[in-house]
Amino acid sequence: MFQHDNAHHTTRSVRDFLQDRNVSVLPWPAKSPDLNPIEHVWDLLDRRMRARAIPPRNVRELPSTLVKVG
């Protein structure tokens, strides 16, 4: 099962590739981030990161902080 945005720019070669490999594609409205489940995850992580008393000080601290808040 595969989910993508079904945008108009999806090329014929991509559709053929998925079909040739019997990959099921979820029916999904084109360009619909509000219906995309991952958007809820990003929102949750963002709120938890902003609620921390001490945010990560640099990019190297970011992954471990995300694991802690997740």
PDB file of N, CA, C, O and CB in Angstrom:
ATOM      1  N   MET A   1       0.859  -1.168   0.000  1.00  0.00           N
ATOM      2  CA  MET A   1       0.000   0.000   0.000  1.00  0.00           C
ATOM      3  C   MET A   1       0.902   1.227   0.000  1.00  0.00           C
ATOM      4  O   MET A   1       1.875   1.286   0.752  1.00  0.00           O
ATOM      5  CB  MET A   1      -0.976   0.000   1.228  1.00  0.00           C
ATOM      6  N   PHE A   2       0.589   2.186  -0.826  1.00  0.00           N
ATOM      7  CA  PHE A   2       1.393   3.390  -0.978  1.00  0.00           C
ATOM      8  C   PHE A   2       0.463   4.595  -0.996  1.00  0.00           C
ATOM      9  O   PHE A   2      -0.643   4.544  -1.533  1.00  0.00           O
ATOM     10  CB  PHE A   2       2.258   3.331  -2.274  1.00  0.00           C
ATOM     11  N   GLN A   3       0.939   5.676  -0.395  1.00  0.00           N
ATOM     12  CA  GLN A   3       0.165   6.919  -0.403  1.00  0.00           C
ATOM     13  C   GLN A   3       1.050   8.028  -0.953  1.00  0.00           C
ATOM     14  O   GLN A   3       2.180   8.208  -0.498  1.00  0.00           O
ATOM     15  CB  GLN A   3      -0.359   7.277   1.031  1.00  0.00           C
ATOM     16  N   HIS A   4       0.558   8.747  -1.896  1.00  0.00           N
ATOM     17  CA  HIS A   4       1.225   9.952  -2.357  1.00  0.00           C
ATOM     18  C   HIS A   4       0.159  10.993  -2.617  1.00  0.00           C
ATOM     19  O   HIS A   4      -1.032  10.729  -2.453  1.00  0.00           O
ATOM     20  CB  HIS A   4       2.084   9.687  -3.632  1.00  0.00           C
ATOM     21  N   ASP A   5       0.588  12.179  -3.023  1.00  0.00           N
ATOM     22  CA  ASP A   5      -0.373  13.285  -3.093  1.00  0.00           C
ATOM     23  C   ASP A   5      -1.265  13.285  -4.333  1.00  0.00           C
ATOM     24  O   ASP A   5      -2.139  14.142  -4.465  1.00  0.00           O
ATOM     25  CB  ASP A   5       0.362  14.571  -3.037  1.00  0.00           C
ATOM     26  N   ASN A   6      -1.052  12.330  -5.247  1.00  0.00           N
ATOM     27  CA  ASN A   6      -1.870  12.237  -6.458  1.00  0.00           C
ATOM     28  C   ASN A   6      -1.925  13.543  -7.245  1.00  0.00           C
ATOM     29  O   ASN A   6      -2.892  13.814  -7.956  1.00  0.00           O
ATOM     30  CB  ASN A   6      -3.270  11.816  -6.095  1.00  0.00           C
ATOM     31  N   ALA A   7      -0.892  14.332  -7.110  1.00  0.00           N
ATOM     32  CA  ALA A   7      -0.852  15.602  -7.833  1.00  0.00           C
ATOM     33  C   ALA A   7      -0.776  15.367  -9.335  1.00  0.00           C
ATOM     34  O   ALA A   7      -0.340  14.313  -9.798  1.00  0.00           O
ATOM     35  CB  ALA A   7       0.340  16.448  -7.371  1.00  0.00           C
ATOM     36  N   HIS A   8      -1.197  16.344 -10.059  1.00  0.00           N
ATOM     37  CA  HIS A   8      -1.243  16.256 -11.514  1.00  0.00           C
ATOM     38  C   HIS A   8       0.140  15.971 -12.109  1.00  0.00           C
ATOM     39  O   HIS A   8       0.240  15.378 -13.183  1.00  0.00           O
ATOM     40  CB  HIS A   8      -1.807  17.547 -12.097  1.00  0.00           C
ATOM     41  N   HIS A   9       1.200  16.389 -11.421  1.00  0.00           N
ATOM     42  CA  HIS A   9       2.549  16.208 -11.953  1.00  0.00           C
ATOM     43  C   HIS A   9       3.049  14.759 -11.863  1.00  0.00           C
ATOM     44  O   HIS A   9       4.135  14.461 -12.361  1.00  0.00           O
ATOM     45  CB  HIS A   9       3.504  17.115 -11.218  1.00  0.00           C
ATOM     46  N   THR A  10       2.283  13.853 -11.240  1.00  0.00           N
ATOM     47  CA  THR A  10       2.689  12.456 -11.166  1.00  0.00           C
ATOM     48  C   THR A  10       2.815  11.916 -12.590  1.00  0.00           C
ATOM     49  O   THR A  10       1.853  11.899 -13.358  1.00  0.00           O
ATOM     50  CB  THR A  10       1.669  11.612 -10.329  1.00  0.00           C
ATOM     51  N   THR A  11       4.007  11.484 -12.910  1.00  0.00           N
ATOM     52  CA  THR A  11       4.273  11.093 -14.295  1.00  0.00           C
ATOM     53  C   THR A  11       3.717   9.715 -14.611  1.00  0.00           C
ATOM     54  O   THR A  11       3.455   8.895 -13.732  1.00  0.00           O
ATOM     55  CB  THR A  11       5.764  11.118 -14.570  1.00  0.00           C
ATOM     56  N   ARG A  12       3.553   9.506 -15.881  1.00  0.00           N
ATOM     57  CA  ARG A  12       3.078   8.216 -16.374  1.00  0.00           C
ATOM     58  C   ARG A  12       4.047   7.109 -15.959  1.00  0.00           C
ATOM     59  O   ARG A  12       3.619   6.004 -15.625  1.00  0.00           O
ATOM     60  CB  ARG A  12       2.914   8.245 -17.912  1.00  0.00           C
ATOM     61  N   SER A  13       5.340   7.398 -15.978  1.00  0.00           N
ATOM     62  CA  SER A  13       6.329   6.381 -15.620  1.00  0.00           C
ATOM     63  C   SER A  13       6.177   5.942 -14.159  1.00  0.00           C
ATOM     64  O   SER A  13       6.376   4.770 -13.842  1.00  0.00           O
ATOM     65  CB  SER A  13       7.748   6.915 -15.863  1.00  0.00           C
ATOM     66  N   VAL A  14       5.827   6.876 -13.270  1.00  0.00           N
ATOM     67  CA  VAL A  14       5.609   6.524 -11.864  1.00  0.00           C
ATOM     68  C   VAL A  14       4.376   5.642 -11.738  1.00  0.00           C
ATOM     69  O   VAL A  14       4.405   4.625 -11.045  1.00  0.00           O
ATOM     70  CB  VAL A  14       5.455   7.796 -10.994  1.00  0.00           C
ATOM     71  N   ARG A  15       3.303   6.025 -12.398  1.00  0.00           N
ATOM     72  CA  ARG A  15       2.078   5.212 -12.345  1.00  0.00           C
ATOM     73  C   ARG A  15       2.341   3.812 -12.906  1.00  0.00           C
ATOM     74  O   ARG A  15       1.883   2.818 -12.343  1.00  0.00           O
ATOM     75  CB  ARG A  15       0.932   5.900 -13.136  1.00  0.00           C
ATOM     76  N   ASP A  16       3.080   3.739 -14.017  1.00  0.00           N
ATOM     77  CA  ASP A  16       3.408   2.437 -14.613  1.00  0.00           C
ATOM     78  C   ASP A  16       4.279   1.602 -13.681  1.00  0.00           C
ATOM     79  O   ASP A  16       4.068   0.399 -13.529  1.00  0.00           O
ATOM     80  CB  ASP A  16       4.121   2.630 -15.957  1.00  0.00           C
ATOM     81  N   PHE A  17       5.260   2.256 -13.060  1.00  0.00           N
ATOM     82  CA  PHE A  17       6.153   1.572 -12.136  1.00  0.00           C
ATOM     83  C   PHE A  17       5.364   0.923 -10.996  1.00  0.00           C
ATOM     84  O   PHE A  17       5.568  -0.250 -10.683  1.00  0.00           O
ATOM     85  CB  PHE A  17       7.192   2.553 -11.576  1.00  0.00           C
ATOM     86  N   LEU A  18       4.471   1.683 -10.385  1.00  0.00           N
ATOM     87  CA  LEU A  18       3.677   1.167  -9.276  1.00  0.00           C
ATOM     88  C   LEU A  18       2.737   0.055  -9.744  1.00  0.00           C
ATOM     89  O   LEU A  18       2.582  -0.961  -9.066  1.00  0.00           O
ATOM     90  CB  LEU A  18       2.875   2.298  -8.625  1.00  0.00           C
ATOM     91  N   GLN A  19       2.125   0.252 -10.882  1.00  0.00           N
ATOM     92  CA  GLN A  19       1.203  -0.755 -11.403  1.00  0.00           C
ATOM     93  C   GLN A  19       1.939  -2.042 -11.765  1.00  0.00           C
ATOM     94  O   GLN A  19       1.442  -3.132 -11.480  1.00  0.00           O
ATOM     95  CB  GLN A  19       0.459  -0.212 -12.627  1.00  0.00           C
ATOM     96  N   ASP A  20       3.105  -1.939 -12.381  1.00  0.00           N
ATOM     97  CA  ASP A  20       3.890  -3.120 -12.759  1.00  0.00           C
ATOM     98  C   ASP A  20       4.314  -3.949 -11.561  1.00  0.00           C
ATOM     99  O   ASP A  20       4.544  -5.153 -11.676  1.00  0.00           O
ATOM    100  CB  ASP A  20       5.114  -2.701 -13.535  1.00  0.00           C
ATOM    101  N   ARG A  21       4.417  -3.297 -10.410  1.00  0.00           N
ATOM    102  CA  ARG A  21       4.844  -3.994  -9.194  1.00  0.00           C
ATOM    103  C   ARG A  21       3.669  -4.315  -8.268  1.00  0.00           C
ATOM    104  O   ARG A  21       3.857  -4.690  -7.110  1.00  0.00           O
ATOM    105  CB  ARG A  21       5.870  -3.154  -8.448  1.00  0.00           C
ATOM    106  N   ASN A  22       2.472  -4.162  -8.794  1.00  0.00           N
ATOM    107  CA  ASN A  22       1.241  -4.448  -8.043  1.00  0.00           C
ATOM    108  C   ASN A  22       1.171  -3.694  -6.716  1.00  0.00           C
ATOM    109  O   ASN A  22       0.736  -4.236  -5.701  1.00  0.00           O
ATOM    110  CB  ASN A  22       1.130  -5.938  -7.782  1.00  0.00           C
ATOM    111  N   VAL A  23       1.608  -2.430  -6.744  1.00  0.00           N
ATOM    112  CA  VAL A  23       1.550  -1.598  -5.551  1.00  0.00           C
ATOM    113  C   VAL A  23       0.200  -0.901  -5.525  1.00  0.00           C
ATOM    114  O   VAL A  23      -0.150  -0.170  -6.451  1.00  0.00           O
ATOM    115  CB  VAL A  23       2.720  -0.564  -5.518  1.00  0.00           C
ATOM    116  N   SER A  24      -0.544  -1.129  -4.473  1.00  0.00           N
ATOM    117  CA  SER A  24      -1.834  -0.455  -4.310  1.00  0.00           C
ATOM    118  C   SER A  24      -1.595   0.988  -3.891  1.00  0.00           C
ATOM    119  O   SER A  24      -0.761   1.268  -3.030  1.00  0.00           O
ATOM    120  CB  SER A  24      -2.724  -1.190  -3.265  1.00  0.00           C
ATOM    121  N   VAL A  25      -2.319   1.879  -4.496  1.00  0.00           N
ATOM    122  CA  VAL A  25      -2.209   3.295  -4.161  1.00  0.00           C
ATOM    123  C   VAL A  25      -3.508   3.730  -3.508  1.00  0.00           C
ATOM    124  O   VAL A  25      -4.594   3.512  -4.046  1.00  0.00           O
ATOM    125  CB  VAL A  25      -1.899   4.161  -5.425  1.00  0.00           C
ATOM    126  N   LEU A  26      -3.385   4.346  -2.345  1.00  0.00           N
ATOM    127  CA  LEU A  26      -4.572   4.835  -1.648  1.00  0.00           C
ATOM    128  C   LEU A  26      -5.232   5.938  -2.464  1.00  0.00           C
ATOM    129  O   LEU A  26      -4.545   6.817  -2.984  1.00  0.00           O
ATOM    130  CB  LEU A  26      -4.210   5.349  -0.237  1.00  0.00           C
ATOM    131  N   PRO A  27      -6.540   5.901  -2.579  1.00  0.00           N
ATOM    132  CA  PRO A  27      -7.215   7.030  -3.238  1.00  0.00           C
ATOM    133  C   PRO A  27      -7.093   8.256  -2.342  1.00  0.00           C
ATOM    134  O   PRO A  27      -7.456   8.206  -1.167  1.00  0.00           O
ATOM    135  CB  PRO A  27      -8.725   6.703  -3.534  1.00  0.00           C
ATOM    136  N   TRP A  28      -6.600   9.320  -2.874  1.00  0.00           N
ATOM    137  CA  TRP A  28      -6.298  10.493  -2.056  1.00  0.00           C
ATOM    138  C   TRP A  28      -6.504  11.742  -2.880  1.00  0.00           C
ATOM    139  O   TRP A  28      -6.081  11.782  -4.035  1.00  0.00           O
ATOM    140  CB  TRP A  28      -4.857  10.437  -1.506  1.00  0.00           C
ATOM    141  N   PRO A  29      -7.138  12.764  -2.333  1.00  0.00           N
ATOM    142  CA  PRO A  29      -7.297  14.014  -3.075  1.00  0.00           C
ATOM    143  C   PRO A  29      -5.932  14.635  -3.367  1.00  0.00           C
ATOM    144  O   PRO A  29      -5.035  14.597  -2.524  1.00  0.00           O
ATOM    145  CB  PRO A  29      -8.181  15.007  -2.287  1.00  0.00           C
ATOM    146  N   ALA A  30      -5.780  15.193  -4.536  1.00  0.00           N
ATOM    147  CA  ALA A  30      -4.520  15.843  -4.895  1.00  0.00           C
ATOM    148  C   ALA A  30      -4.251  17.029  -3.989  1.00  0.00           C
ATOM    149  O   ALA A  30      -5.155  17.792  -3.650  1.00  0.00           O
ATOM    150  CB  ALA A  30      -4.543  16.292  -6.358  1.00  0.00           C
ATOM    151  N   LYS A  31      -3.002  17.169  -3.607  1.00  0.00           N
ATOM    152  CA  LYS A  31      -2.532  18.325  -2.822  1.00  0.00           C
ATOM    153  C   LYS A  31      -3.398  18.578  -1.599  1.00  0.00           C
ATOM    154  O   LYS A  31      -3.915  19.681  -1.423  1.00  0.00           O
ATOM    155  CB  LYS A  31      -2.505  19.575  -3.691  1.00  0.00           C
ATOM    156  N   SER A  32      -3.558  17.586  -0.767  1.00  0.00           N
ATOM    157  CA  SER A  32      -4.435  17.715   0.387  1.00  0.00           C
ATOM    158  C   SER A  32      -3.680  17.467   1.693  1.00  0.00           C
ATOM    159  O   SER A  32      -3.877  16.431   2.328  1.00  0.00           O
ATOM    160  CB  SER A  32      -5.606  16.748   0.267  1.00  0.00           C
ATOM    161  N   PRO A  33      -2.812  18.411   2.108  1.00  0.00           N
ATOM    162  CA  PRO A  33      -2.047  18.198   3.333  1.00  0.00           C
ATOM    163  C   PRO A  33      -2.928  18.127   4.577  1.00  0.00           C
ATOM    164  O   PRO A  33      -2.545  17.513   5.573  1.00  0.00           O
ATOM    165  CB  PRO A  33      -1.032  19.300   3.497  1.00  0.00           C
ATOM    166  N   ASP A  34      -4.099  18.747   4.528  1.00  0.00           N
ATOM    167  CA  ASP A  34      -4.980  18.703   5.694  1.00  0.00           C
ATOM    168  C   ASP A  34      -5.513  17.290   5.936  1.00  0.00           C
ATOM    169  O   ASP A  34      -5.913  16.964   7.054  1.00  0.00           O
ATOM    170  CB  ASP A  34      -6.146  19.679   5.513  1.00  0.00           C
ATOM    171  N   LEU A  35      -5.522  16.458   4.910  1.00  0.00           N
ATOM    172  CA  LEU A  35      -5.975  15.076   5.067  1.00  0.00           C
ATOM    173  C   LEU A  35      -4.816  14.103   5.244  1.00  0.00           C
ATOM    174  O   LEU A  35      -5.035  12.902   5.402  1.00  0.00           O
ATOM    175  CB  LEU A  35      -6.806  14.665   3.871  1.00  0.00           C
ATOM    176  N   ASN A  36      -3.606  14.601   5.220  1.00  0.00           N
ATOM    177  CA  ASN A  36      -2.426  13.759   5.314  1.00  0.00           C
ATOM    178  C   ASN A  36      -2.120  13.466   6.782  1.00  0.00           C
ATOM    179  O   ASN A  36      -1.863  14.398   7.544  1.00  0.00           O
ATOM    180  CB  ASN A  36      -1.216  14.433   4.625  1.00  0.00           C
ATOM    181  N   PRO A  37      -2.140  12.204   7.199  1.00  0.00           N
ATOM    182  CA  PRO A  37      -1.928  11.866   8.610  1.00  0.00           C
ATOM    183  C   PRO A  37      -0.603  12.349   9.174  1.00  0.00           C
ATOM    184  O   PRO A  37      -0.528  12.652  10.365  1.00  0.00           O
ATOM    185  CB  PRO A  37      -2.016  10.393   8.786  1.00  0.00           C
ATOM    186  N   ILE A  38       0.445  12.432   8.362  1.00  0.00           N
ATOM    187  CA  ILE A  38       1.745  12.851   8.886  1.00  0.00           C
ATOM    188  C   ILE A  38       1.716  14.300   9.356  1.00  0.00           C
ATOM    189  O   ILE A  38       2.502  14.683  10.222  1.00  0.00           O
ATOM    190  CB  ILE A  38       2.826  12.671   7.826  1.00  0.00           C
ATOM    191  N   GLU A  39       0.819  15.109   8.795  1.00  0.00           N
ATOM    192  CA  GLU A  39       0.724  16.501   9.225  1.00  0.00           C
ATOM    193  C   GLU A  39       0.363  16.593  10.707  1.00  0.00           C
ATOM    194  O   GLU A  39       0.804  17.513  11.395  1.00  0.00           O
ATOM    195  CB  GLU A  39      -0.314  17.250   8.381  1.00  0.00           C
ATOM    196  N   HIS A  40      -0.429  15.653  11.196  1.00  0.00           N
ATOM    197  CA  HIS A  40      -0.783  15.645  12.621  1.00  0.00           C
ATOM    198  C   HIS A  40       0.435  15.311  13.478  1.00  0.00           C
ATOM    199  O   HIS A  40       0.589  15.842  14.577  1.00  0.00           O
ATOM    200  CB  HIS A  40      -1.916  14.633  12.892  1.00  0.00           C
ATOM    201  N   VAL A  41       1.288  14.443  12.982  1.00  0.00           N
ATOM    202  CA  VAL A  41       2.518  14.095  13.709  1.00  0.00           C
ATOM    203  C   VAL A  41       3.440  15.307  13.788  1.00  0.00           C
ATOM    204  O   VAL A  41       3.977  15.614  14.852  1.00  0.00           O
ATOM    205  CB  VAL A  41       3.247  12.909  13.024  1.00  0.00           C
ATOM    206  N   TRP A  42       3.625  16.001  12.653  1.00  0.00           N
ATOM    207  CA  TRP A  42       4.488  17.189  12.652  1.00  0.00           C
ATOM    208  C   TRP A  42       3.937  18.250  13.610  1.00  0.00           C
ATOM    209  O   TRP A  42       4.702  18.904  14.319  1.00  0.00           O
ATOM    210  CB  TRP A  42       4.613  17.772  11.218  1.00  0.00           C
ATOM    211  N   ASP A  43       2.625  18.419  13.630  1.00  0.00           N
ATOM    212  CA  ASP A  43       2.010  19.396  14.523  1.00  0.00           C
ATOM    213  C   ASP A  43       2.269  19.032  15.988  1.00  0.00           C
ATOM    214  O   ASP A  43       2.622  19.892  16.794  1.00  0.00           O
ATOM    215  CB  ASP A  43       0.498  19.488  14.254  1.00  0.00           C
ATOM    216  N   LEU A  44       2.092  17.770  16.319  1.00  0.00           N
ATOM    217  CA  LEU A  44       2.322  17.314  17.688  1.00  0.00           C
ATOM    218  C   LEU A  44       3.775  17.529  18.103  1.00  0.00           C
ATOM    219  O   LEU A  44       4.040  18.043  19.189  1.00  0.00           O
ATOM    220  CB  LEU A  44       1.949  15.835  17.827  1.00  0.00           C
ATOM    221  N   LEU A  45       4.710  17.141  17.250  1.00  0.00           N
ATOM    222  CA  LEU A  45       6.131  17.337  17.564  1.00  0.00           C
ATOM    223  C   LEU A  45       6.467  18.817  17.720  1.00  0.00           C
ATOM    224  O   LEU A  45       7.224  19.198  18.613  1.00  0.00           O
ATOM    225  CB  LEU A  45       7.008  16.716  16.470  1.00  0.00           C
ATOM    226  N   ASP A  46       5.903  19.645  16.850  1.00  0.00           N
ATOM    227  CA  ASP A  46       6.148  21.081  16.936  1.00  0.00           C
ATOM    228  C   ASP A  46       5.669  21.642  18.272  1.00  0.00           C
ATOM    229  O   ASP A  46       6.389  22.392  18.931  1.00  0.00           O
ATOM    230  CB  ASP A  46       5.457  21.807  15.782  1.00  0.00           C
ATOM    231  N   ARG A  47       4.452  21.276  18.665  1.00  0.00           N
ATOM    232  CA  ARG A  47       3.920  21.780  19.945  1.00  0.00           C
ATOM    233  C   ARG A  47       4.743  21.298  21.126  1.00  0.00           C
ATOM    234  O   ARG A  47       4.990  22.056  22.064  1.00  0.00           O
ATOM    235  CB  ARG A  47       2.467  21.347  20.126  1.00  0.00           C
ATOM    236  N   ARG A  48       5.167  20.045  21.088  1.00  0.00           N
ATOM    237  CA  ARG A  48       5.979  19.518  22.191  1.00  0.00           C
ATOM    238  C   ARG A  48       7.358  20.175  22.248  1.00  0.00           C
ATOM    239  O   ARG A  48       7.882  20.440  23.329  1.00  0.00           O
ATOM    240  CB  ARG A  48       6.136  18.005  22.052  1.00  0.00           C
ATOM    241  N   MET A  49       7.936  20.435  21.084  1.00  0.00           N
ATOM    242  CA  MET A  49       9.245  21.102  21.059  1.00  0.00           C
ATOM    243  C   MET A  49       9.131  22.517  21.609  1.00  0.00           C
ATOM    244  O   MET A  49       9.985  22.955  22.380  1.00  0.00           O
ATOM    245  CB  MET A  49       9.817  21.135  19.623  1.00  0.00           C
ATOM    246  N   ARG A  50       8.087  23.227  21.221  1.00  0.00           N
ATOM    247  CA  ARG A  50       7.911  24.605  21.687  1.00  0.00           C
ATOM    248  C   ARG A  50       7.602  24.675  23.185  1.00  0.00           C
ATOM    249  O   ARG A  50       7.864  25.692  23.826  1.00  0.00           O
ATOM    250  CB  ARG A  50       6.794  25.279  20.902  1.00  0.00           C
ATOM    251  N   ALA A  51       7.046  23.595  23.740  1.00  0.00           N
ATOM    252  CA  ALA A  51       6.700  23.571  25.160  1.00  0.00           C
ATOM    253  C   ALA A  51       7.914  23.281  26.054  1.00  0.00           C
ATOM    254  O   ALA A  51       7.838  23.459  27.270  1.00  0.00           O
ATOM    255  CB  ALA A  51       5.620  22.530  25.407  1.00  0.00           C
ATOM    256  N   ARG A  52       9.010  22.844  25.474  1.00  0.00           N
ATOM    257  CA  ARG A  52      10.204  22.535  26.273  1.00  0.00           C
ATOM    258  C   ARG A  52      10.790  23.800  26.877  1.00  0.00           C
ATOM    259  O   ARG A  52      10.839  24.847  26.232  1.00  0.00           O
ATOM    260  CB  ARG A  52      11.263  21.822  25.414  1.00  0.00           C
ATOM    261  N   ALA A  53      11.234  23.690  28.124  1.00  0.00           N
ATOM    262  CA  ALA A  53      11.862  24.835  28.791  1.00  0.00           C
ATOM    263  C   ALA A  53      13.184  25.193  28.106  1.00  0.00           C
ATOM    264  O   ALA A  53      13.529  26.366  27.966  1.00  0.00           O
ATOM    265  CB  ALA A  53      12.098  24.527  30.290  1.00  0.00           C
ATOM    266  N   ILE A  54      13.910  24.164  27.688  1.00  0.00           N
ATOM    267  CA  ILE A  54      15.192  24.381  27.014  1.00  0.00           C
ATOM    268  C   ILE A  54      15.131  23.715  25.641  1.00  0.00           C
ATOM    269  O   ILE A  54      15.183  22.489  25.537  1.00  0.00           O
ATOM    270  CB  ILE A  54      16.388  23.815  27.864  1.00  0.00           C
ATOM    271  N   PRO A  55      15.022  24.517  24.604  1.00  0.00           N
ATOM    272  CA  PRO A  55      14.970  23.940  23.255  1.00  0.00           C
ATOM    273  C   PRO A  55      16.349  23.435  22.840  1.00  0.00           C
ATOM    274  O   PRO A  55      17.344  23.781  23.478  1.00  0.00           O
ATOM    275  CB  PRO A  55      14.452  24.982  22.233  1.00  0.00           C
ATOM    276  N   PRO A  56      16.428  22.631  21.792  1.00  0.00           N
ATOM    277  CA  PRO A  56      17.751  22.199  21.326  1.00  0.00           C
ATOM    278  C   PRO A  56      18.576  23.426  20.929  1.00  0.00           C
ATOM    279  O   PRO A  56      18.060  24.370  20.331  1.00  0.00           O
ATOM    280  CB  PRO A  56      17.623  21.208  20.122  1.00  0.00           C
ATOM    281  N   ARG A  57      19.856  23.394  21.271  1.00  0.00           N
ATOM    282  CA  ARG A  57      20.717  24.547  21.012  1.00  0.00           C
ATOM    283  C   ARG A  57      21.289  24.573  19.601  1.00  0.00           C
ATOM    284  O   ARG A  57      21.718  25.619  19.114  1.00  0.00           O
ATOM    285  CB  ARG A  57      21.841  24.567  21.999  1.00  0.00           C
ATOM    286  N   ASN A  58      21.292  23.410  18.947  1.00  0.00           N
ATOM    287  CA  ASN A  58      21.849  23.353  17.598  1.00  0.00           C
ATOM    288  C   ASN A  58      21.252  22.159  16.851  1.00  0.00           C
ATOM    289  O   ASN A  58      20.479  21.384  17.414  1.00  0.00           O
ATOM    290  CB  ASN A  58      23.402  23.254  17.643  1.00  0.00           C
ATOM    291  N   VAL A  59      21.615  22.027  15.596  1.00  0.00           N
ATOM    292  CA  VAL A  59      21.053  20.969  14.755  1.00  0.00           C
ATOM    293  C   VAL A  59      21.466  19.586  15.263  1.00  0.00           C
ATOM    294  O   VAL A  59      20.703  18.630  15.120  1.00  0.00           O
ATOM    295  CB  VAL A  59      21.502  21.151  13.295  1.00  0.00           C
ATOM    296  N   ARG A  60      22.634  19.464  15.841  1.00  0.00           N
ATOM    297  CA  ARG A  60      23.070  18.154  16.343  1.00  0.00           C
ATOM    298  C   ARG A  60      22.225  17.668  17.521  1.00  0.00           C
ATOM    299  O   ARG A  60      22.069  16.461  17.708  1.00  0.00           O
ATOM    300  CB  ARG A  60      24.532  18.220  16.761  1.00  0.00           C
ATOM    301  N   GLU A  61      21.688  18.572  18.302  1.00  0.00           N
ATOM    302  CA  GLU A  61      20.840  18.194  19.440  1.00  0.00           C
ATOM    303  C   GLU A  61      19.407  17.886  19.015  1.00  0.00           C
ATOM    304  O   GLU A  61      18.664  17.247  19.760  1.00  0.00           O
ATOM    305  CB  GLU A  61      20.835  19.306  20.480  1.00  0.00           C
ATOM    306  N   LEU A  62      19.024  18.323  17.859  1.00  0.00           N
ATOM    307  CA  LEU A  62      17.649  18.198  17.409  1.00  0.00           C
ATOM    308  C   LEU A  62      17.152  16.742  17.360  1.00  0.00           C
ATOM    309  O   LEU A  62      16.084  16.469  17.907  1.00  0.00           O
ATOM    310  CB  LEU A  62      17.515  18.823  16.050  1.00  0.00           C
ATOM    311  N   PRO A  63      17.871  15.796  16.734  1.00  0.00           N
ATOM    312  CA  PRO A  63      17.348  14.416  16.682  1.00  0.00           C
ATOM    313  C   PRO A  63      17.092  13.804  18.050  1.00  0.00           C
ATOM    314  O   PRO A  63      16.050  13.185  18.262  1.00  0.00           O
ATOM    315  CB  PRO A  63      18.307  13.539  15.933  1.00  0.00           C
ATOM    316  N   SER A  64      18.022  13.966  18.977  1.00  0.00           N
ATOM    317  CA  SER A  64      17.812  13.356  20.304  1.00  0.00           C
ATOM    318  C   SER A  64      16.657  14.040  21.044  1.00  0.00           C
ATOM    319  O   SER A  64      15.922  13.389  21.787  1.00  0.00           O
ATOM    320  CB  SER A  64      19.109  13.443  21.152  1.00  0.00           C
ATOM    321  N   THR A  65      16.500  15.351  20.839  1.00  0.00           N
ATOM    322  CA  THR A  65      15.380  16.063  21.471  1.00  0.00           C
ATOM    323  C   THR A  65      14.052  15.603  20.882  1.00  0.00           C
ATOM    324  O   THR A  65      13.078  15.431  21.615  1.00  0.00           O
ATOM    325  CB  THR A  65      15.537  17.589  21.298  1.00  0.00           C
ATOM    326  N   LEU A  66      14.001  15.402  19.569  1.00  0.00           N
ATOM    327  CA  LEU A  66      12.772  14.918  18.946  1.00  0.00           C
ATOM    328  C   LEU A  66      12.388  13.542  19.466  1.00  0.00           C
ATOM    329  O   LEU A  66      11.205  13.256  19.650  1.00  0.00           O
ATOM    330  CB  LEU A  66      12.929  14.875  17.434  1.00  0.00           C
ATOM    331  N   VAL A  67      13.372  12.694  19.704  1.00  0.00           N
ATOM    332  CA  VAL A  67      13.088  11.357  20.248  1.00  0.00           C
ATOM    333  C   VAL A  67      12.535  11.489  21.659  1.00  0.00           C
ATOM    334  O   VAL A  67      11.617  10.758  22.033  1.00  0.00           O
ATOM    335  CB  VAL A  67      14.366  10.470  20.247  1.00  0.00           C
ATOM    336  N   LYS A  68      13.070  12.395  22.433  1.00  0.00           N
ATOM    337  CA  LYS A  68      12.602  12.581  23.810  1.00  0.00           C
ATOM    338  C   LYS A  68      11.165  13.100  23.875  1.00  0.00           C
ATOM    339  O   LYS A  68      10.389  12.663  24.725  1.00  0.00           O
ATOM    340  CB  LYS A  68      13.523  13.541  24.543  1.00  0.00           C
ATOM    341  N   VAL A  69      10.808  14.018  22.994  1.00  0.00           N
ATOM    342  CA  VAL A  69       9.468  14.596  23.039  1.00  0.00           C
ATOM    343  C   VAL A  69       8.441  13.720  22.323  1.00  0.00           C
ATOM    344  O   VAL A  69       7.243  13.825  22.583  1.00  0.00           O
ATOM    345  CB  VAL A  69       9.479  15.984  22.421  1.00  0.00           C
ATOM    346  N   GLY A  70       8.908  12.863  21.430  1.00  0.00           N
ATOM    347  CA  GLY A  70       8.011  12.024  20.642  1.00  0.00           C
ATOM    348  C   GLY A  70       7.441  10.947  21.452  1.00  0.00           C
ATOM    349  O   GLY A  70       6.659  10.141  20.946  1.00  0.00           O
TER     350      GLY A  70
END
